[in-house]
Amino acid sequence: FIMKMTGLPNDKHIDALHDVNGVENQDSINRADCKTNIIRDRGTGSWIKSSAIYFYVVLGLVSLSILSALTQIEKTYSRDNNEIFTIPFLHEMSLYQCILFYIFSSLVFALFILNQNNIVCATLNMPIVSSPWPFFGTVFQFLSHSPWDLMESWHRKYGSIYSFKLLGRTCVGIEEPEFIKEVLQSKIRNVRKDVMFAYKPFLPILGTGIITSEGRSWMKQRLKISNALKFDVLEIIPSATLIAVRNLFVKMDKCAESGESMDIEEELRHLTLQVISSVFLSLSAEQSDSTFANMYLPIVEEANKRVWRPERTYMFFTPSFWRYLLGVRKLNNYVSKLITDRWSLRLKENTEMKKLRKDDILDHVLGHYEKEFSKTVITKEAIQQIRDEFKTFILAGHETSAAMMTWTLYELIKNHGLRQKVLSEGKCVFGDNFDCMQDNETSLNVPSNEELSKLILSESCLREALRKYSVVPT
């Protein structure tokens, strides 16, 4: 979490740290607690005012030192006596005095940064990961180690909560579920989403959706989306999944006949996209593969590359940079057109009082917007907001599911005994003679939710694969 930590209960926090660390970190915790009490005794209002005064004083000194350097450069390289600008105090300084003034300003600036860092560390009231680099912090440790393993080692050393510096940012690592619950519920106003750092590679997809929005905007969007999802969406997912699985079986049969290999991970990404596109937008498998997948998947792949190589974001001279921009624009236009066409279709259906199709999630979202706007008009801002929400749903839904199923298949292929148990469980729920290849699209005999809930071992395999093979890069 990258947040402003202001309000974790001191007693509860310290007791929890004592339970985890024992006596080993007793001194560091007491020192942090003493620092915090000293800072809080000063008074919040006077503390903020004094910090602002210090900031403006330091800013003035640094500005004067820069101006003095510019004045010396002008005096040295000017061919005549006509100076561009003249500041009496700075203009009369010699080069030696200018150097001394610059050193003095640098020291004051360094002391100010160190003082602010100490205030932040004391306010956090938690163990702090030590680092010799003032601005970079622990960035070099992250570059030389696996991030999750590194942060886990810090938890073993410092306890269930600690802070560390990363590129000038104060980050907090939390392991205790009670602390996470408290921060994300009762202290949610103190949390700021790291949109311009952690989410930056995926902003073209996430846009201003529910993941990146905050405050009132987040609450407003959450209410709209939650109202649209109040109907039982799980009732339509199984049939859409079976149709997508049947399309995958057709490809697998062709590969078996020809002896060719298949990239199952890529195929499962297409499968999850087909399911999400069908449930959310009523797109067929062919439409999903020919349009949505071709535009969406390359954008995600480039965004994943930019996570590990941030410089790709600024490499405008490379073809991949312009392909990415073009792909984002095409995807936005395509999803926006789907929304406007559906709005027009709903208007026509309401006028003619004829409706020969089932509602999907987009229909439920647009139905909510019809109450807010006139039934004949929808603004560009609303279309953009709906577009970003649906792109967010697709990003959040397909990648994790595809990876989870890929690793589950991998483990089941290796373990013959477990695979047979999963097959036996499936036969008990679906029946011995069930074959989705023999049913047409409108007459799939899908088991009920109660019957599907009996797939306990199958669900356990999926969960274990998700636990064992983290989707988050490590």
C-alpha positions in Angstrom: 0.0 0.0 0.0 1.2 3.5 -0.8 -0.9 5.6 1.6 -1.1 8.2 4.3 -1.0 6.2 7.5 -2.8 8.4 10.1 -4.8 6.6 12.6 -3.8 3.0 13.2 -4.6 2.5 16.9 -1.3 2.7 18.8 -2.1 0.1 21.5 -3.4 -2.4 19.2 -0.6 -1.9 16.7 2.2 -2.1 19.3 0.6 -5.2 20.9 0.4 -6.9 17.6 4.0 -6.1 16.8 5.1 -7.4 20.2 3.2 -10.7 19.5 5.0 -11.1 16.2 8.5 -9.9 17.1 8.8 -10.8 20.7 11.4 -8.9 22.6 13.7 -8.6 19.5 12.2 -5.4 18.2 11.0 -4.0 21.6 13.5 -1.1 21.6 12.8 0.0 18.0 9.0 0.0 18.7 9.4 2.0 21.9 11.6 4.5 20.1 9.0 4.9 17.3 6.3 5.3 20.0 8.3 7.9 21.8 8.9 9.8 18.6 5.3 9.8 17.7 4.2 11.1 21.2 6.8 13.9 20.9 5.5 14.9 17.5 1.8 14.7 18.6 2.5 16.8 21.7 3.5 19.7 19.5 0.0 20.1 18.1 -1.2 19.3 14.6 -1.9 22.9 13.6 1.4 24.4 14.7 3.2 21.4 13.1 1.6 22.0 9.7 2.2 25.8 9.9 5.9 25.4 10.8 6.5 22.8 8.1 5.0 25.3 5.5 7.2 28.1 6.8 10.3 25.9 6.6 9.4 24.8 3.1 9.0 28.4 1.8 12.3 29.5 3.5 14.2 26.6 1.9 12.5 27.2 -1.4 13.6 30.9 -1.3 17.2 29.9 -0.4 17.4 27.4 -3.3 15.9 29.9 -5.7 18.5 32.6 -4.7 21.4 30.1 -5.0 20.2 29.2 -8.6 19.9 32.9 -9.4 23.3 33.6 -8.0 24.8 30.9 -10.2 23.1 32.3 -13.3 24.4 35.8 -12.4 28.0 34.4 -12.2 27.6 32.7 -15.5 26.3 35.9 -17.1 29.2 37.9 -15.6 31.7 35.4 -16.8 30.5 34.9 -20.4 28.9 38.3 -21.2 30.9 40.1 -23.8 29.7 43.6 -22.8 28.4 45.2 -19.7 24.7 45.0 -20.6 23.4 42.3 -18.2 20.1 40.7 -19.0 18.9 41.0 -15.4 20.4 42.6 -12.3 19.7 41.7 -8.7 21.7 44.1 -6.4 22.5 41.6 -3.6 23.4 38.8 -6.0 25.2 40.9 -8.6 27.7 42.2 -6.1 28.7 38.7 -4.9 32.0 37.3 -6.0 32.4 33.8 -7.4 33.8 32.6 -4.0 30.9 34.0 -2.1 28.5 32.5 -4.6 30.0 29.0 -4.1 29.7 29.4 -0.3 26.1 30.5 -0.6 25.3 27.6 -2.9 26.9 25.1 -0.4 25.0 26.7 2.5 21.7 26.5 0.6 22.4 22.8 -0.3 23.0 22.0 3.4 19.8 23.7 4.5 17.9 21.8 1.8 19.4 18.5 2.9 18.6 19.2 6.5 15.0 20.1 5.6 14.6 16.8 3.7 16.1 14.9 6.6 13.8 16.6 9.1 10.7 15.9 7.0 11.7 12.3 6.6 12.1 12.0 10.4 8.7 13.6 11.0 7.1 11.1 8.5 8.8 8.2 10.1 7.8 9.2 13.6 4.2 9.8 12.5 4.0 6.3 11.0 4.7 4.8 14.4 6.1 1.5 12.9 9.4 -0.2 12.1 11.2 1.3 9.1 13.3 -0.6 6.6 16.7 1.0 6.7 18.3 2.2 3.5 21.4 4.4 2.8 19.9 6.1 -0.2 17.8 9.2 0.7 15.6 9.4 -2.4 16.0 6.0 -4.0 15.3 4.2 -0.8 15.0 0.5 -1.3 14.7 0.6 -5.1 18.1 -1.2 -5.6 17.0 -4.0 -3.3 13.8 -4.5 -5.3 15.9 -4.6 -8.5 18.2 -7.3 -7.1 15.6 -9.5 -5.4 12.2 -10.9 -6.1 9.7 -8.2 -4.7 7.4 -10.6 -2.9 10.3 -12.6 -1.3 12.0 -9.4 -0.3 8.9 -7.9 1.3 8.2 -11.3 3.0 11.7 -11.3 4.5 11.0 -7.8 5.9 7.8 -9.0 7.5 9.8 -11.8 9.2 12.3 -9.2 10.4 10.1 -6.2 11.3 6.7 -7.7 12.0 3.3 -7.6 10.5 3.5 -3.9 9.5 6.5 -1.8 8.4 7.3 1.2 6.1 9.9 1.7 3.5 11.0 4.4 1.1 10.8 3.8 -2.7 11.7 6.6 -5.1 10.7 9.3 -2.7 7.4 7.6 -1.7 6.6 6.3 1.7 5.2 2.8 1.3 3.6 0.6 4.0 3.6 -3.2 4.0 0.8 -4.8 5.9 0.5 -8.6 6.6 -2.0 -8.8 9.4 -5.6 -9.2 8.0 -7.1 -7.1 10.9 -4.8 -4.2 10.0 -5.7 -4.5 6.3 -9.4 -4.6 7.1 -9.1 -1.5 9.4 -7.2 0.5 6.8 -9.5 -0.4 3.9 -12.7 0.2 5.9 -12.5 2.6 8.8 -9.4 4.4 7.5 -10.2 4.3 3.7 -10.2 8.1 3.5 -6.5 8.1 4.3 -5.6 5.7 1.4 -4.7 7.1 -2.0 -4.6 4.9 -5.0 -1.2 4.9 -6.7 -2.7 5.8 -10.1 0.4 7.5 -11.7 2.9 4.8 -10.5 1.5 1.3 -10.1 -1.4 1.6 -12.4 0.3 3.8 -15.0 1.0 1.0 -17.6 -2.7 0.0 -17.6 -4.3 3.4 -17.5 -5.2 3.3 -21.2 -7.4 0.3 -20.3 -8.6 1.2 -16.8 -9.2 4.8 -17.7 -11.4 6.5 -15.0 -13.1 3.2 -14.1 -13.9 2.0 -10.6 -10.3 0.7 -10.0 -8.6 4.1 -10.5 -11.4 6.4 -9.2 -11.6 7.7 -5.6 -13.9 9.5 -3.2 -17.3 10.5 -4.4 -16.5 9.5 -8.0 -15.7 6.0 -6.8 -18.8 5.7 -4.6 -21.1 7.0 -7.5 -19.6 4.5 -10.0 -19.8 1.7 -7.5 -23.5 2.3 -6.9 -24.2 2.3 -10.6 -22.3 -0.9 -11.3 -23.6 -2.8 -8.2 -27.2 -2.0 -9.2 -26.5 -3.3 -12.7 -25.1 -6.6 -11.2 -27.9 -7.2 -8.7 -29.4 -9.8 -11.0 -27.9 -13.3 -10.7 -25.1 -13.1 -13.3 -24.0 -16.6 -12.3 -27.1 -18.0 -14.0 -25.8 -17.0 -17.5 -22.1 -17.7 -17.0 -22.2 -21.6 -17.1 -24.0 -21.8 -20.5 -21.6 -19.1 -22.0 -18.6 -21.0 -20.6 -19.8 -24.3 -22.1 -20.2 -22.7 -25.5 -16.6 -21.3 -25.3 -15.3 -24.7 -24.1 -17.0 -26.3 -27.1 -15.2 -23.9 -29.5 -11.9 -24.8 -27.8 -12.6 -28.5 -28.2 -13.1 -28.0 -32.0 -9.6 -26.4 -32.2 -8.1 -29.2 -30.1 -9.6 -31.9 -32.3 -8.1 -30.3 -35.3 -4.7 -30.1 -33.7 -5.0 -33.8 -32.7 -5.8 -34.8 -36.2 -3.0 -32.8 -37.8 -0.4 -33.5 -35.0 0.2 -29.8 -34.4 0.8 -28.3 -31.0 -1.4 -25.7 -29.3 -0.5 -22.9 -27.0 -3.1 -23.7 -24.3 -2.5 -20.5 -22.3 -3.3 -18.3 -25.3 -6.4 -20.4 -26.1 -7.6 -20.1 -22.6 -7.1 -16.3 -22.7 -9.4 -16.3 -25.8 -11.8 -18.6 -24.0 -12.2 -16.2 -21.0 -12.5 -13.3 -23.3 -15.3 -15.1 -25.2 -17.2 -15.7 -21.9 -16.8 -12.2 -20.6 -17.7 -10.7 -24.0 -20.8 -12.9 -24.2 -22.0 -12.1 -20.7 -21.3 -8.4 -20.7 -21.8 -7.4 -24.4 -23.6 -10.4 -26.0 -20.7 -10.9 -28.5 -20.4 -14.2 -30.2 -17.1 -16.2 -30.1 -16.3 -15.2 -33.6 -16.8 -11.5 -32.9 -14.7 -11.8 -29.7 -11.8 -13.5 -31.5 -11.9 -11.4 -34.7 -12.3 -8.0 -33.1 -12.0 -7.8 -29.3 -9.1 -10.2 -28.8 -7.1 -8.8 -31.8 -7.3 -5.3 -30.3 -7.3 -6.0 -26.6 -4.6 -8.7 -26.1 -1.7 -6.8 -27.8 -2.5 -3.8 -25.5 -2.3 -6.0 -22.4 1.0 -7.6 -23.6 2.6 -4.2 -24.2 1.3 -2.9 -20.8 2.9 -6.0 -19.1 6.2 -5.2 -20.8 6.1 -1.6 -19.6 5.7 -2.8 -16.0 9.2 -4.3 -16.2 10.6 -1.8 -18.6 9.1 1.6 -17.8 11.2 3.4 -20.4 9.1 1.8 -23.2 6.4 4.3 -22.2 8.6 7.2 -23.6 10.2 5.4 -26.6 8.2 7.2 -29.2 10.7 6.4 -31.9 9.9 2.6 -31.8 7.1 1.0 -33.8 5.7 -0.7 -30.7 5.0 2.8 -29.2 2.7 3.8 -32.1 1.1 0.4 -32.4 0.1 0.7 -28.8 -1.4 4.1 -29.2 -3.3 3.0 -32.3 -4.5 -0.1 -30.6 -5.8 1.8 -27.6 -7.6 4.2 -29.9 -9.2 1.4 -32.0 -10.3 -0.4 -28.8 -11.9 2.7 -27.4 -13.7 3.5 -30.6 -14.9 -0.1 -30.9 -16.3 -0.3 -27.3 -17.8 3.2 -27.6 -19.6 2.1 -30.8 -21.0 -1.0 -29.1 -22.4 1.2 -26.3 -24.0 3.7 -28.7 -25.4 1.0 -30.9 -26.9 -0.7 -27.9 -28.4 2.5 -26.7 -30.0 3.1 -30.1 -31.3 -0.5 -30.1 -32.9 -0.2 -26.7 -34.5 3.0 -27.8 -36.0 1.3 -30.8 -37.1 -1.7 -28.7 -38.8 0.6 -26.2 -40.6 2.5 -29.0 -41.8 -0.6 -30.9 -42.5 -2.5 -27.7 -40.7 -5.6 -29.2 -37.8 -7.4 -27.6 -36.6 -10.8 -28.9 -33.3 -11.0 -27.0 -32.1 -11.5 -23.4 -30.6 -8.7 -21.4 -26.9 -8.7 -20.7 -24.9 -6.6 -18.2 -24.6 -3.7 -20.6 -28.4 -3.6 -20.8 -28.6 -3.4 -17.0 -26.0 -0.6 -16.9 -27.7 1.4 -19.7 -31.0 0.9 -17.9 -29.6 2.7 -14.9 -28.3 5.5 -17.1 -31.7 5.9 -18.7 -33.1 7.0 -15.3 -30.4 9.7 -15.1 -30.5 11.0 -18.7 -33.3 11.5 -21.2 -34.1 8.2 -22.9 -33.2 9.7 -26.2 -29.8 11.3 -25.3 -26.7 10.0 -23.6 -23.6 12.2 -23.1 -20.1 11.5 -24.4 -18.9 11.6 -20.8 -21.3 8.8 -19.8 -20.3 6.7 -22.8 -16.6 7.2 -21.9 -17.3 6.2 -18.3 -19.2 3.1 -19.3 -16.5 2.2 -21.8 -13.8 2.4 -19.1 -15.8 0.3 -16.6 -16.3 -2.5 -19.2 -12.6 -2.4 -20.2 -11.8 -2.7 -16.4 -14.1 -5.7 -16.1 -12.4 -7.4 -19.0 -8.9 -6.8 -17.7 -9.8 -7.9 -14.2 -11.7 -11.0 -15.4 -9.8 -12.7 -18.2 -6.1 -12.7 -17.2 -6.4 -14.3 -13.8 -8.9 -16.9 -14.9 -6.8 -17.9 -17.9 -3.7 -18.3 -15.8 -5.5 -20.2 -13.1 -6.9 -22.7 -15.6 -3.6 -23.1 -17.4 -1.7 -24.1 -14.3 -4.6 -26.3 -13.2 -4.4 -28.3 -16.4 -0.6 -28.5 -16.0 -0.9 -30.0 -12.6 -3.7 -32.4 -13.5 -1.7 -33.6 -16.5 1.2 -34.4 -14.2 -0.9 -36.1 -11.6 -2.8 -39.1 -13.1 -4.6 -40.1 -9.8 -5.9 -36.5 -9.1 -7.0 -36.2 -12.7 -9.1 -39.3 -12.5 -10.7 -38.0 -9.3 -11.6 -34.7 -11.0 -13.1 -36.6 -14.0 -15.1 -38.9 -11.7 -16.5 -35.8 -9.8 -17.4 -34.2 -13.2 -19.3 -37.3 -14.2 -21.3 -37.3 -11.0 -22.4 -33.8 -11.6 -22.8 -33.7 -15.4 -23.7 -37.3 -15.9 -21.8 -40.2 -17.6 -23.1 -39.4 -21.1 -22.9 -35.6 -21.0 -21.1 -34.1 -24.1 -21.4 -30.4 -24.8 -20.3 -31.1 -28.4 -23.6 -32.8 -29.2 -25.8 -30.0 -27.9 -26.6 -26.9 -29.9 -26.2 -23.4 -28.5 -29.8 -23.0 -27.4 -30.3 -26.3 -25.7 -27.3 -26.8 -23.5 -28.2 -29.0 -20.6 -26.4 -27.0 -17.9 -26.5 -28.2 -14.3 -28.1 -25.9 -11.8 -26.0 -23.8 -9.4 -26.8 -26.2 -6.6 -25.4 -29.1 -8.7 -22.3 -27.2 -9.7 -21.5 -26.4 -6.1 -20.8 -30.1 -5.7 -17.6 -29.8 -7.8 -15.6 -29.4 -4.6 -12.4 -31.1 -5.7 -12.4 -29.2 -9.0 -12.8 -25.9 -7.3 -10.1 -26.9 -4.8 -7.7 -27.6 -7.7 -8.4 -24.2 -9.2 -7.8 -22.5 -5.9 -4.6 -24.4 -5.3 -3.3 -23.5 -8.7 -4.0 -19.8 -8.0 -2.2 -20.0 -4.7 0.8 -22.0 -6.0 1.3 -20.0 -9.2 0.7 -16.3 -8.4 -0.6 -14.3 -11.3 1.2 -11.2 -9.9 4.7 -11.2 -11.3 7.3 -12.3 -8.7 
